Amino acid sequence: MTLGGDNYVTKPFSLEELVARLRALFRRTGVVESSINEEVIRFADLELNEATHEVRRAGKLIDLPPTEFILHRYLMINADSVVSKSQILDQVWQ
């Protein structure tokens, strides 16, 4: 098991190189790049729009209460990480 050691950037590094490596990492892990203007987070066929608070699965709108929306957002952002129950409680229910 690797803990991210498969890719590193030595100092000094260019910002363009860092961004390119992050995009490649997102492509490999299934996270699709989201536009800052769109405020949309995507993972596989799940799409979460932060501006409109809409969640769609395979294009179908899913009605979520505010807390569930925050939970989905947190889990999607951390899709490639293991998060503990306490981390979820801290981030979602504060």
C-alpha positions as CSV (number, residue, x, y, z in Angstrom):
1,M,0.0,0.0,0.0
2,T,1.3,3.4,-0.9
3,L,0.4,6.6,0.9
4,G,0.9,9.0,-2.0
5,G,4.6,8.2,-2.5
6,D,4.0,7.4,-6.1
7,N,4.1,11.1,-7.1
8,Y,6.1,14.0,-5.6
9,V,7.4,17.3,-6.7
10,T,10.8,18.6,-5.6
11,K,11.4,22.2,-4.5
12,P,11.5,24.6,-6.2
13,F,8.6,23.7,-8.4
14,S,6.4,25.5,-10.9
15,L,2.8,26.0,-10.1
16,E,1.9,24.8,-13.6
17,E,3.6,21.5,-13.0
18,L,1.8,21.1,-9.7
19,V,-1.6,21.8,-11.2
20,A,-0.9,19.3,-14.1
21,R,0.1,16.6,-11.6
22,L,-3.0,17.2,-9.5
23,R,-5.3,17.0,-12.6
24,A,-3.6,13.7,-13.6
25,L,-4.1,12.3,-10.1
26,F,-7.8,13.3,-10.2
27,R,-8.2,11.6,-13.5
28,R,-6.7,8.4,-12.1
29,T,-8.9,8.3,-9.0
30,G,-12.1,9.0,-10.8
31,V,-12.6,12.5,-9.6
32,V,-13.5,14.8,-12.5
33,E,-12.1,18.3,-12.5
34,S,-14.7,20.8,-11.5
35,S,-14.8,24.4,-12.6
36,I,-14.5,27.0,-9.9
37,N,-17.2,29.0,-11.7
38,E,-19.6,26.0,-11.8
39,E,-19.0,25.0,-8.2
40,V,-19.8,21.4,-9.1
41,I,-18.1,18.4,-7.6
42,R,-18.3,15.1,-9.5
43,F,-17.5,11.6,-8.7
44,A,-18.4,8.8,-11.1
45,D,-22.1,9.5,-11.9
46,L,-22.7,11.6,-8.8
47,E,-22.8,15.4,-9.2
48,L,-23.1,17.9,-6.4
49,N,-23.7,21.6,-7.2
50,E,-22.6,23.9,-4.3
51,A,-24.2,27.0,-5.8
52,T,-27.7,25.5,-6.2
53,H,-27.5,22.8,-3.6
54,E,-28.6,20.2,-6.1
55,V,-27.4,16.6,-6.2
56,R,-27.8,14.4,-9.2
57,R,-27.1,10.7,-9.7
58,A,-26.9,9.6,-13.4
59,G,-28.6,12.9,-14.2
60,K,-31.6,12.3,-11.9
61,L,-32.2,15.0,-9.3
62,I,-32.0,13.7,-5.7
63,D,-33.6,15.8,-2.9
64,L,-31.4,15.9,0.2
65,P,-31.8,17.7,3.5
66,P,-29.1,20.3,4.3
67,T,-27.1,18.0,6.6
68,E,-27.1,15.1,4.1
69,F,-25.9,17.5,1.4
70,I,-23.0,18.6,3.6
71,L,-22.2,14.9,4.4
72,H,-22.2,14.0,0.7
73,R,-20.0,17.0,-0.1
74,Y,-17.5,16.0,2.6
75,L,-17.4,12.4,1.4
76,M,-17.0,13.3,-2.2
77,I,-14.2,15.7,-1.5
78,N,-12.5,13.0,0.5
79,A,-13.4,10.1,-1.9
80,D,-9.8,8.9,-2.1
81,S,-9.2,9.1,1.7
82,V,-10.2,7.1,4.7
83,V,-12.1,9.4,7.1
84,S,-12.9,8.6,10.7
85,K,-16.2,8.9,12.4
86,S,-14.8,11.8,14.5
87,Q,-13.7,13.6,11.4
88,I,-17.1,13.3,9.8
89,L,-18.8,14.5,13.0
90,D,-16.4,17.5,13.3
91,Q,-16.9,18.5,9.6
92,V,-20.6,17.8,9.2
93,W,-22.1,18.2,12.6
94,Q,-19.4,20.4,14.1
